[in-house]
Amino acid sequence: MTISCDVAVLGGGTGGYVAAIRAAQLGKEVVIIEADKLGGTCLHRGCIPSKSLLRSAEVYAEIKESESYGIETAGAALKFPKVQARKEAIVDQLHQGVQYLMRKNKIQVVHGKGRVIGPSIFSPKSGAVAVELADGEMETVVPTHLIIATGSRPRVLPGLEPDGIHILTSDEALQMEELPKSIIIVGGGVIGVEWASMLNDFGVEVTVVEAAGQLLPAEDEEVARELQKSFSRRGIKIITGAQLQTETYEAADHQVQIDVRVGDKTERLQADKLLVSIGRQANVENIGLENTDVRVERGFIAVNKHYQTGESHIYAIGDVIGGLQLAHAASHEGIAAVNHLAGEEVHPGDADLIPRCVYTRPEVASVGITEKEARSRGFEVKVGKFPFQAIGKALVQGSKEGFVKVVADPKTNDILGVQMIGAHATDLISEAALAQFLNATPWEIGQMVHPHPTLSEILGEAMLAVDGKSIGM
């Protein structure tokens, strides 16, 4: 069977289904090809399930600390199967929502494994997709434009391949039926520190091993130090600048052992499980790219500023093109790609304007570039910094850890970046992102009236601090 359409999207994750909806809004006939469930990694194996677990962990931690608020909660107990059931219910509800959006926008969904094919009897140019359905039958989707949005998967460390028992990636960890007593987390990036924070709040003994000199290697050094101090106070063991000796790995019964070297010292670590969280790799294999002029560079599909590949009618978006592997980045790329192929006004993505969020306790969020990155790009900088402990609402909430840091250019007064660590940082960062998008100055944001008492006051104070004019300190 052959299906002709204006736009086909290979991959029904966040970027893919958002692109499909945008194309449908522009009057295009759209087909999504998805081998698994609509929603992709973010909905089923990433953002949503992990944040559901993190929220349960946060509530549990608050209950354990509730006496400091004058509330006694003797007898509170963690029921992990119920935590997992809540997570699944949230995922199911959102999955139904995505399916509804497909029906509402009259988007045809073809469930099966798709491979891009070259010129054939179906089309004189490459870009048609042969789809193997679950029953073994084949369908061919022939679009005018193709958008590749096949996403990514956890990167595997040679010698520590996941077995689902002793060695896990985030995929297997999300399916745990019971919590381990202890765990070694290899990788202190976003995924690693989120799991460390969550599992520690659930009562698991956590050790984080990171090769770089700090947690969150891509983030501000001061923020990373503050997060490490917070983790250490909670009993999380952090080993940075570490070389993992994978050849020493052993697993027996319910224990794993592995050596870690820092400088000239070697330490043997032991735990119930080992979680590998060293990033994600693009799904570029077995999707037929060899039948096209689409190039793969350093493991990712190469695209231009409009997300076109080596063949102008084939686009690629999301994790499969690298860059910021974030669901909201993929959505923006999908909309931009569709607008371009439809001849609409296009706002290409700028990585410096995309917020980055880490859902640890305390939360971390940033937009733009760090002070170190600004200096490496040749900027002179001026910096404003303001602590949460000087904000009344933070004290009321019992969340006084952290600060907001603003990096600006003294010559132009442009905001170069904003970094936050503290309560609700992932919600507060949007104001900073809007300020950069609108090219606002620190003075303008500082003059904006922020309601009191709110956590948002900290952003106004940090902006005023850039020129030494903060009020609260």
N, C-alpha and C positions, 0 to 999 in steps of 0.2 A: 504494500500500500504506500502511496506517495502523498505527503501533505505539503502543500505550498503555502507560504506565508511571507509577510513582509520582514518580520524579525524573528529569529530563533535564538533562544538563550540556552546554552549548554551548561547546566548547573543551576539548581533552584535554591541556592543559599540566599543570604540577605542581599548581597549585591545583585544576584541574578533575578530574584523575584521583584526587587525594587525597579530594576531596569525594565522588566517586563511590564509592570504597572505603568511606568512612565510612557513606554511605547504605546500601550493601549490607550492611555489618555490622549495621545496625539493621533488617534484613529488608525493605528496600525493593527494588522492581524498578527497575533503573537502566539508562539509556541514555546513552552518551556520543556526541556528534556532533563529529567532527573532520575538517577539510578536508585536513590534512596528516598527519604522523606523530604518534602518541601521545608525549607528553613535552614537546611545545611548544618554546618558545624556550629554556628552561633546559637541556634535554637536547640539543637539536640546534643551537642558534645562540647559546648564552649560557654559563651557569654551567659545565657539564661540559666542552665542547670548549675553552673559554678556559682553564680551570684545568689541563687536560691540557697545553696548550701552555706555560702558565706553569711547570708542574712540569719539563718538558723544558728550558726555559730556565734554571731554577734549577739543575738538575743540571749543565748545561753550564757555568754560572758557577762552580759548586763545583769542577768538574774543572780549569778554568783557574786557580783559586786553590789547588789542592790542594798545591802545594809548601810552603805555609805550614803544612800539617799533616804535613810530612815525606814526602809522596808525590809522586813524579815521574811525570807522565803525558804524556810527549812523544809527539806524533803524534795526539793526540785531535782528531777532526774532527766537525763538525756535518753531519748528513745530513738536511736538512729534509724530504724526501719520507718518510723513516722516522718523523720526528716527527709528520707529518700522518697517517701510517698508524696509528700508535699511538693518536692521538686518535680516529680513526674506529672502531678496534676497541673502545675503551672506550664510545663512544656506542652502537655496535651492541649490545654486551653489555647495557647498561642499558636500551636500547629493548626488547630481548627480555624483560628482567625486567618492564617495565611491561606488556607484552602478556600475560605469564604472570599477573600480578596481576589483569588483567581477566578472564581465564578462571577463575582460582581463585575470584574473588568473583562469578562469573556475571553480569558486567556486559556488556551488549550494546553493541558498538561499531559505529556507523554512519559510514562514511567518505564525506564529502561536504560541500558548502557549505551551511550552515544559515542560514535567515532566520526570525526570529520573525514570526508572523502574528497578526492581530487575530481577533476573534470570527468564527466561520465554521461551516460544517456539521460541522466536526470537534470544535469546542468552543465553548460559549457565552461564553467569556472568552478574552482574548488569552493567549499563552504557548505555543501549539503552535508547532512548528518545521517549516517546509518544507525538505527537504533535497534538493539536486541532487546526484545520484550521478555518479561518473566516467563512466558510460556514457550520461549524459543523462537517465536515468529519475529520477522523483521519488518520495520517500517523505515521509510526514508523521508526526512524532513528537508524540504528545499526552500531556503529563505533567500530574500534579496540581501539581507544583512545577517551576519551571525555574530553573537556576543559570547565569548568563552568566559565562563565564570565557574571554573571547576574547583576553586578553593585550594585548601592545603590540608596537611595531616601532620601529626607530631613527628618531629625529627628523631631518628633513632641513633643511639650512640653505639658504634661497633663494639661488640663484647658485652653489651648490656641490652640485648634485644628483649622487648617485653614478652613475658610469658603469662601475664595476667594473674600470677600467683605471688612470686617474689618481686619481679620487676614490672613496674607499671608505667604507662604514660598517662596523661590526663584523661584519655578515653577510658582506660580501664579503671582509673581511680574513681571516676564518676559513678561506676557501677558497683562499688564496694558494698557488700551486704552488712559488713560489720567493720568497725574501726580497728586499726592495729594499735598496739600499745606504743610503738615507736616507728619512726620512718626517717630515712635519709632522702633528702630532696637534692637531686643533682641539677643545678641551675638556679641562679638567684635573679632571673629576669622576672617579667610580669607574672607569668603563670606560676613560677616557682614560689615567689613571695606570697601570692594569693593563697596557694595551697598551704604554705607554712603558717600563715595567719589563721586560716580556717581550722586546720587540724590542731594547732595549739589551743585554740579556743574550745575545741571539742575534747581537750584533755590528752591529746597524743604528744608524746615526747618527740620533738622535731629537731633535726640537724640539717642545715642548708649548706651545700658546698658550691662555691662559685669560683670560676677560673679568674675572673677579673678582680680588680682591687676593691670593688664595692658592689653592694647589691644594686639592682636596677642600673646596669652599666651605661644605659643611654640617657639617664636622667641626671639632674643637678647633683653635684657632689655633696652639698650641704643637706639636701633632701635625703640622699642615700644614707648619710651618717645619722640623721635623725631617725630614720626608719630602723637602722641597725640598733641604735640605742634603745628604741622602743621594744624591738623584738627581744633584745638581750634582757631587758627588765622583766619580760614575760616568760623567760626561761628558754627561749629558742636559741639553740647553738648555731653560730654563724662562723663559717670558715671561708675566708676570701683569699684570692691569690693562690688558689689550690689546684694542684694537678691530681686528677683522679687516676689511680693505678688500676685500670680495668682488668689487667691480667691477674690481679690478686683477688678478684671477686669470687666468693664462695656462697653457696646456698645449701642449707641443711635444715630439715624439719621446717620450723617456722622462723628461721633467722637468716639474715644475709650479712656478709662481712666483706669489707673492701678497704683498701689502704688509700690514704690521701696524703700527699706530700706538699708541704708549704716550706719553701726554701730548702734547707738541708735536713728538715725534720719530717718524719713519716709517722702518721697516726692511723691506727686501725679502728674503723668505725663498725658498729654492729647495730642492727635494728631488725624489726619484723619485716619491713618492706622497704623497697627502694623505688622512688619516683623520679623518672627522667623527664626533665622539662628544659630542654636546650633549644627551644624554638620550633618553628614549623617549616615544612618544605612544600613547595608547590606541587599540585597534582597535574603534571604535564605528560605523564606516561600513559600510553594506551588510550589516547583520545584522538589519534590520527593526525597529529601535527606533521608527521613525515610526509603526508600527502599534500602539503601546502607549502607556501613560502613564509609561513610564520616561523620566526626565529626564537630560539631559546638561548638566553644568555645567563650564565651563572645560575642556572636552575630555574629561571623565571622567564615568562613570555615577554619579549621586548615590544614596547609600544611607544608611540609618539605622544605629544601632549594632549591629543584628543582620544587616546586609548586605541588608536588603530595599530594593527600589526603590520607585518610585511605585505599583507594584502589588504588594500584600503577598505574593502567591504567586510573584513573580519576584524572585530574588536576584541579586546580582552580587559577584564576588570578584576578587582579584588585581590585576594591573597596570591592568586596565580601569577600576578605581575610583580610581586614583591612590594618594596616600599613599606608604608605603614600598614601592617596586616591587622586592620581594625574593621569591624562591621560597619561603622558609620563612614569610614573612608570608602569602603566598597560600595555603599549605597550612593555616595556622592559621585563616585566614578561611573556607576551605572547610569545615573541620570545624565551626567555630562556626555557619555558616549551616545546615548539615545538622542539627546538634543542635537548632537553633531550630525549623526546620520540622517536626522529628520530636517536638517537645515535651520534649526532653532538657534537662539542665542545661547552661547556656551560659556560656562564659568569653570574652566579647568581647575583641577585640584591643586592647592599649594600646601605642601606638607607642613610648612611653618604656620598655617592657619588651622590645622586640624588638632583638636584637643586629644590628649592622651590620658587615660584614666587607669588607676590601679586600685582595686577594691580591697585593700588590706585594712587592718585596724592599727593605726590611723590610715585614712585614705591618702592616696597620692594622685595629683593631677597636674598637668602642665600643658602649655601651648606655646608655640614659638621656639626659640632657641635658648639654651642655657648660657650663663655668664661665660663659662669656659669656651663654648662653641662660638659665642659672639666675639670673644677676643681672638680666637683662631681665624675668624673671617676678617679680621682687621678693624673691628669696631673698637672705639673707645667706649666705655660703658659707665653708666651711673646706676646704682642699685638702691632700691628701697626694700626694707624688710620689716615685717610686723608680726608679733607672736599672738597665737590664739589666747594665751593666758591673760592678755590685756583686754580681751573682749568679754563683756558681761554675759552674753548668751552662752559662750563656751564654758564659763564657770558654772552657769545654771545647769547646763547639760552634763557637766562632769567630764568635759572633753577639752582639756586645756593644752594637750600636746600639740606641737607643730607651729608652723608659721606660713606666711605668704611672702614670696620674694618676687620683686619686679625688676627686670633688666631693661634699661632704656638707653637710647643713643643721645648723648649730650649735645651733639651737633644739630640734629633734626627734631629731638624730643620724641621720636617714634618709640613705641613699645616694641622691644625685640623679643621678649618672652616673659612668661609668668609661670612660676613654679609654686606648688602648694603641697603641704603635708598637714593633715589635720582632719577634724570632723567634717563630713559632707563636702570634702574638697572636690569630689567628682561632680557635684551639683553646682558648686560655686564657680568652677572653671569656665562655664559658658559665658559669664559676663566678661571675663578677660578675653575669651575668644572673639566675642562680638566687638570689643574695644579694638582689637587688632584688625578685624575684618573691616571696620569703619575708619581705621587709621586714626583713632582717638589718641590723645596724649595722656600721660599720667595725670596732669593737672585737671583735665576735663573729667576723668573718672573720679578723681579726688573731690571735685566740686559737686558731683552728682550727690543728691541727698539719699543716703542709705537709711532704711528704717531701723529704729532702735527699740528693743534689743534684738538684733539678728546677727547671725554669723557673717552675713554679707558685708557688715561694717568693716571687716578686716581687709577687704579688697580696697575700699576707699582709703583706709589708713595706710596701707602698703604703697598705694599710688602717691599719696602725699609725702610719704617717707623718701621717695626718690629725690625730692628736693629739700629734704630735711624739715618738712612742715607737718608731720603727723601730729594729731591732737592728743591721742591717748597715751603717748609716752614722752 
